[in-house]
Amino acid sequence: MPLPFLRGNSQNEHLGKERFHKSQHLVYANGVPMLAGSEKPGIGGELLADQKIQPKYSVYPKGEGSDVPSWVAFDKQVLCFEAYFQEAVPESKDEIFRIRKCKIYFYLEDDTIQVVEPKSKNSGIPQGTLVHRQRVPLPPPDDNQFYNVYHFNINQQMVLYNRTFTITDCDPFTRNFLTKLGVCLNAPASIPDDPYSKLREEMEKSIQPLRPYERLDTLKQFLDHDGKILRFYCFWDDTVNMFGVLHELILHYFLADDTIEINEVIYPNSGQDAVPKFLRRSRLPKHAPTPKRQPGEITDRTVLNLFGSRGQGERYIVDSLKTGAVQEEYYKDCDLTIGGEVNVWGRRVIICDCDNFTKDYYRSKYGIEDFTPVQYKAPPAPKSPRLAPPYNGFGSEEDSLCSCQDSLQPKPPQKDFHKFMEKDRYGIESNMLRFRAKMVTSDPIFREREFIISFYLCDDTISVFEPPQRNSGVLGGRFLERGRVKKPGQELFKSEMSEYFTAQDLYVGATLILKNQPFQLLDADEYTFSYMEKHAEEFPQANLGHILSKLRSIPEEKQNEIRKFLALSDPSNTGLIPYEPFRGLLLDMGCNMSEHEVTVLGRCFLERQKSELDVGLLLAVTQDHLRRKHFEQFPEMTRAFIHRDRHRTGRLSTKDTRTICKAFRLPVAEALLGALLTKFTDNEDIDYHAFLAGINWRENPAPPVLPDDTLKFDVNCSFEAGGPAVKNINYSALLEEVFSSATNNSDPTPATSP
């Protein structure tokens, strides 16, 4: 029974093959049919009998893979060999042959070769690139192949286009690369001496010129000092002549080429013609004006004699001793000093002062430290103040002042744009100080009215708002429109500008007279206290160092009384007392402390207890706002939250949640939204599903809320719901900080309660 035609069971070599194409051996070259060569493989790409195909390109060194193409693996990798070749010179009597040194570069990415001969001075032969980068064929009879990396080695000869090169050495990279390929490198060879080149070197060394070449190196000075100019302020007194005046001059000394330029300072309406230059830029001789010289008398070199004819060539002899040469002295930087004189073509110019760069230059180079200026004229008389006419009552004072300035077309008054951009509202930073105030009046009805006074730091404007109160008989609302408010007691029609209330005038306990109505500031919100404490250098009432210095100035007798009072107020010796006795103690000590300073001191040494808000009340108030504004975009907000939640965790950061709420224009006050997000925050993340379910008044309606609760969150949220409540004062830390370190002049660091 015959075996099946399977691999190993049959002698047929074509069993299992898939490629049976034949290589093309006969091709047309320039229209002539010819044999392509013996390197073509047989059927299916298999080699013929006794056929060996050599690689046309370089192979990878050992230890590296072969999946990357050569033009990527060997990019910018070049083998460098030092070589020489001998060239016959049959037409010269001085030399028979010459040795020409060159470098051979082998590019590994495509097996191209480049031969470069370094240029030598006065060689008389074309040098540079001898063989441009290309693949070089082997010498006959192997001219159908090209050089690759295995054909290179040290101390061997190579024939490149019928020119024999001897490789003598290579660089370290080439040596390491060939060693990794397994090439056994030969020992470096020496380059034979070139007789003619050696003869020329000996001749150049034996030449001793009678007159050495004088090299004037001005390029180094130009490169070192280009663009560096010394500036001097000087004057020329020409009052001795008729109609002469005192000329103020500015002298510029250019360090790049030792030239001097002088400009005259001409003031407006001085009666002098404006000339472009007092002295154009040039080298200034010291002994000017000098006698006129004949052409050729002043030269760089002195010519003694001139002989020869024009046909045979002229010859001249140069005097190396410079006998009879005219020497001219010019001003240098060492000749220019404050108080010194400069001869400007017969004019006596006195140097009075210089700029800071010139002072640093002379201080570093010459060690000069005295730069006292020379006073050559009386100081200018002070200008008489230009009084503005009094305010006429039309428009604002700024508008009236702009109409009196020198302008045919009146311009509006300029506002402080930089202050507006710096202090304008940006995100959570409102840059607005809010105080709770009441009227100072004897009327018992008006005495119970409360107001919110807002001060805008961007433009120093004030607005007053009265929260509505039930059964008070007052409607409430806007009491004073936003604007700048003048301080009381100022004359109306005057030339000077009126003074307006600033941020430093507003603090807890202060009394403001706004539109002839006095207000007393009772309290401030948390943002106001924090902002004033953060910028304590601008607000003295919130400067803790200034407050503690007042306490340290208390006499010793009152200090003992304070200790006794605090000990009696704390019978359990806990180190804590309530805030109200502490406040009454500081106000009754007589150290001129305001209510705001007492509050700041209490904030630094108090125990804070955050007031808890009812989450149900917050959600009910929020749903009431959304219901009245007909906000129903809860499905769209859910999709926005899911799109922002890339990892599908069901939680987002507080910042992202606030951003989405702002994007959908959620009709909720900023204070109410902040309090609501705070309640849903857990480890700086918010469960947005619970948040959306809580504010969705369609699916999860909350019980109705009273108008008082809504009004509280609309107006008084920052005063009642958002601020921390004061409970106890750590008086032991205060006593240790104030009375135990009274000699410490540094800024104190308040101790906080544990």
LOTORRO-126321 format. One record per residue (C-alpha): residue in one letter; z, x, y negated. Coordinates in steps of 0.5 Angstrom, whole numbers, plus 2048, in hexadecimal, padded with zeros to 3 digits. Layout:
aZXY...
***
This chain:
m800800800p7FE8037F9l8038047F4p8038007EEf8008047E7l8078067E4r80980C7E1g80B8117E6n80780E7EBs80080F7E9q7FC8157E7n7F88127E2e7FA8157DBh7F78107D7l7FC80B7DAg8018087D4k7FD80B7CFe7FB8077C9r7F780B7C5f7F080D7C7h7EC80F7C1k7E88167C0s7E881B7BBq7E281C7B6h7DF8237B7l7D98227B4v7D98217ACy7D48217A6a7D68267A1n7D182679Bg7CC82379Fv7CC8287A5p7CF8267ACm7D482B7AEl7D982C7B3a7E082A7B0g7E482F7B4s7E88307BAe7EE82D7B7k7ED8267B9p7F18237BFg7EE8207C5i7EE8187C7g7F48157C4g7F681B7C0e7F881F7C6l7F78267C6l7F18297CAa7F282E7CFd7F48357CCq7F48327C5k7FA8347C0i7FA8317B9q7FE8357B4p8028317AFk7FE8317A8y8058307A4s80B8337A4v8118307A9y81882E7A7p81D8347A8k8228337AEg82882E7ADe8248297A8g8208237ABs8198217AAd81981A7A8v81881C7A1p81181E79Es81082579Cw80F823795v816820795a81A825799f81782B795d81682978Ek81782E789q81883378Fv81483A78El814840792c81484678Df81184D78Fe81085378Ba80A85778Dy80585C78Af7FD85E78Bq7FA86478Ae7F3864786a7EE869785v7EC86B77Ep7E586F77Fe7E386F778s7E9873775k7EB87A774d7F2879773e7F4875779i7F1874780f7F586E783r7FA86A780i800866783r80085F781k80785B782c807854783k80B84E786i80984978By80B84278Bf80B83E792y80C836790l80F833797e80D82C795d80682D796d805835798t801837792i80283E78Fq802840788v801848786v80484A77Fe80485177Cp809852776k806854770s80785B76Dk80685E766n800861764s7FD86176Cg7F685F76Ai7F485B770p7F5854771q7FB852774g7FF84B775t7FD84677Bl7F984A780v7F8844785h7F983D783r7FE839787q7F983778Dr7F9837795v7F683E796p7F283F79Dl7F48457A2p7EF84B7A2p7E984A7A6p7E88497ACd7EE8447ABd7EB8417A4n7EB83A7A7q7F383A7A7f7F883B7A1y7FE83F7A0n80583C7A1v80C83E7A1y80B8427A8h8068477A5f80B84A7A0n8108507A1i81285679Dn80F85C79Eq80885A7A0q80185979Dm7FE85279Cv7F785179Al7F684C794y7EE84B793n7EC852795r7F2855791t7F8859795f7FF857793t80585B795i80B857795t81185B794d817857793c81984F792d81F84C78Ep825849792f823842793t81C844796r82084979Bn82584379Df82083E79El81C8437A2t8228457A6k82383E7A8l81C83D7AAg81D8437AFv8198487ACc81B84F7ACl81B8527A6n8198597A5a81C85E7A0p81A85E799a815863797s814867791i80E86778Cp80A86D78Bd80A870784d80486F77Fp80287677Dy7FF874776s80586F775k80A875776l805879771r80587476Ce80D87376Ce80E87B76Bm80987B765e80D875762k813879763s81187F760i80E87C75Aq81387E754p81087A74El81187E747r813878743p817873747y81486B746e819868741r81A861744l81D85C73Fd820856744t820850740l81F84B745k82684C748q82984B741f825845740l827842747d82E843746h82F84073Fd82983B73Fg82B83573Bk832839738i832838731l83883B72Cr839836726f83C839720y83E835719c83D839713f83B83970Cw83783C707d83983C700d83483C6FBt8388396F5v8378406F1n82F83E6F0m82D8386EBf82D8326EEg8308356F5v8358316F9l839833700h835832706e83883070Cl834833712i83483371Al83383A71Dh830839724y830840729f82C83F72Fl82F843734a828843738d824848734d82984A72Et826846729i829842723e82783B720i82B83871An82A831717e82D82E711v832828711i82F82470By83381D70Ap830817708n82F816700s83081D6FFg82A81E6FBq8278246FFd821824703a82182470Av81E82A70Dp81D82A715k820831716f824836711l82283C716r81D83B71Cr81F83E723s81E845723r82284C723l82684D71Dp82685471Ak82C857718h82985B712a82485670Fp82085570Bt81D85C70Ep81785F70Bk81185D70Dr80E861713q807863715p80386071Bg805864721e80B86771Ei810863721t80E863729d81286472Fr80F86B731t80D87172Cv80687372Dl80687B72Cn7FE87C72Dl7F887872Ff7F287C732g7EC87B736s7E5877734r7E4870736g7DF87273Bq7E387673Fg7E987273Ee7EF873739r7F687673Ay7FC876736i80387A736v809876736d80F879733s815878738l81A87B732k81887672Dt81787A728g816877721a817870724v81986B71Fq820868722e822861720e82985E720y829856722y82F852722k833851729d83884C72Bc83D85272Ad83C852722l83D84A721t845849720i84884471Cg849846715g84484B716e83D84C711v83684B714n83084E710v82B849710w82584C70Dg82984E707r82E848707r835849708v83784370Di83F84370Fi841840716c84683B715d84783871Cc844837723d844832728n84883172Ff843835733t84283A72Fk84A83B72Fd84A83B736y844840736y847845732r84E844735s84B84673Ck84784C73Ay84A84F734g85184D735i85284A72Ee85784572Dd857844726f85383E723t85683C71Dp850839718v84F83B711q85083670Cy84A836707k84A82F704a85082A702p851825707p84D81E705a851819701p853813705k84F80D704s852808700p853802704r84E7FC704l8527F6703a84F7EF706p84F7E9702p8547E4703y8537DF709n84F7D9705g8517D470Bf84A7D370Dg84A7D4715s84E7D9718e8517DF715e84C7E4719d8467E0717s8487E0710l8497E8711c8427E9714s83F7E570Ec8427EB709q83F7F170Dd8397F470Bs8337F070Fl82E7EC70Cq82F7E7712p8367E6714k8387E771Bp83D7E471Fp8437E7720q8437EC726k8487EB72Cd84C7F0731f8477EF736h84A7F573Ak8517F173Af84D7EB73Cm84A7EE742e8507F1744k8557EB744d8507E6745r8527E174By8507E5752g8517E1759i8597E175Ae85A7E5753s85A7E074En85D7E4748m8607DE745l8687DE744r86B7D7745f8727D5742r8767CF742a8787CD73Bk87C7C7737m87C7C5730v8817C772Ct8837C1728s8897BD727d8867B6729p8897B5730i8827B2732f87E7B8731r8837BC733e8827BA73Ar87A7BB73Ae8787C173Ef8717C573Di86D7CB740i86B7D073Cs8657D573Ef8647DB73By85D7DE73Dl85D7E673Dc8557E673Cd8557E4735d85C7E3733t85B7DB733i8617D6734s8607CF737v8667CA737f8667C473De86B7BF73Ep86C7BC745p86C7B5745q8737B2746r8757AB749n8787A6744s8797AB73Fg8757A7739v8707AD739l8697AE73Cg8697B573Dg8637B973Er8607BF739f8657C0733l8617C6730e85A7C8731r8597CF733g8587D472Er85B7DA72Av8627D8726k8647DB720k86B7DD71Fp86F7D971Ag8717DB713q86B7DE711e8677DD70Bl8607D970Cf85C7DC706k85D7E3707s8587EA707e85C7EC70Em85A7E9715s8607E5717e8647E771Dy8637E3724f8687E272At8677E772Fa8697E7736q86F7EC734d8727E6730l8727E1736y8787E273Bv87E7DE73Eg8837DC738a87E7DD732t87D7D872Dl8757D672Bi8737D2725l86D7CF727k8697CB721n8707CA71Eq8747C8724p8797CD727f8797CD72Fq87E7D1733l87B7D5739l8807D373Fd87C7D6745a8767D9748d8727D974Fe8727DE754y86C7E1752t86E7E274Bf8747E674Ds8707EA751y86B7EC74Cm8707ED747e8747F274Ck86E7F574Eh86C7F7747a8737F9745e8707FE740e86D7F873Cf8727F373Cp8797F673Aq87D7EF73Ca87B7F1744n87C7F9743l8827FA748g883801746h8847FE73Fi8897F8741l88D7FD745s88E80273Fk8917FC73Cl8967FB741r898802741s89980273Ai89F7FD73Bp8A6800739e8AB80273Fe8AF7FD73Dk8AA7F773Eq8A87FB745n8AF7FA747e8AF7F3745i8A87F2749r8AB7F574Fk8B17F074Ff8AD7EA74El8A87EC753a8AE7ED758l8B17E6756s8AA7E3757d8AA7E675Ep8B17E5762s8AE7E6769n8AB7ED766t8A47EB769g8A17EF763l89D7E9761i89E7E475Cp89A7DD75Ay8957DE754e8987D974Fp89E7DD74Ef89A7E474Er8967E1749g89C7DE744l89F7E5745l8997E9742l8987E473Dd89F7E573Am8A07EC73Ag89C7ED733c8977F2735n8917EE732m88E7EC739s8897E7739e8887E173Eh8827E5741e8867EB742v88B7E8746t8867E574Av8837EB74Bl8897EF74Dg88B7E9752r8847E9755c8857F1757f88C7F075Al88C7E975De88B7E6764r8857E2764q8857DC768k87E7D9769s87E7D1768e87B7CD76Dl8767C876Cd8747C2770v86E7C3774g86D7BC775l86E7BB76Dl8687C076Cl8637BD771a8657B676Ev8647B9767t85D7BD769q85A7B776Cd85C7B2766h8587B7762l8527B7767r8527B0768r8527AE760k84C7B375Fh8487B0766f8487B7769e8457B6770q8427BD772f8467BE778p8417BF77De83D7C4779m8447C8778t8457C877Fr83E7CB780a83F7D077Bf8467D277Ei8437D3785h83D7D7782r8427DC77Fd8467DC785r8417E1789h8467E278Er8487DB78Ft84F7DC78Fg8507D678Br8547DA785l8517DD77Fs8557E1779t8587DE773k8527E176Fd84D7DE773t8507D7773r8517D776Ct8497D976Bi8477D476Fc84B7CF76Bk8487D1765a8417D1767f8427CA769r8467C8762l84C7C5765p84F7C1760v8567C4760a85A7C875Be85A7CF75Ca8627CF75Cl8627C9762l85C7CD766g8607D3766a8677D0768l8637CC76Dl8607D3770t8667D6770k8697D1775f8647D177At8647D9779d8667DD780n8657E4780e8607E477Ad85C7DF77Ei85B7D877Ed8597D3783y8547CF780h8537CA785a85B7C8783f8597C977Cl8537C477Ca8577BF780g85C7BF77Bi8587BE775n8537B9778w8557B2775r8507AE779e8527B0780n8597B277Fp85C7AE779a8637B0776p8687AB773p8677A976Cv86A7AD766l86E7AC760p86B7AD759d8717B2758d86F7B675Et8687B775Cl86A7B9755k86F7BE757f8697C275Bd8647C1755v8687C474Fn86F7C7752c86D7CA758s86E7D1756f8747CF753e8787CB758a8747CC75Fg8717D375Eg8777D775Cp87D7DA75Fa8847D775Ev8897DC75Bk8907DB75Fn8947E175Fi8947E875Bn8967EE75Ey89B7F1759s89E7F775Da8977FA75Dl8967F8755l89D7FC754e89B802758e894802754v89780174Df89E80474Ds89E809752s89780D750a89880C748t896813747n89081374Bn88A813746s88581174Bd88280A74Cp886807751t884804757p8887FD758a88B7FC75Ft8897F6762s88E7F2767p88D7F276E
***
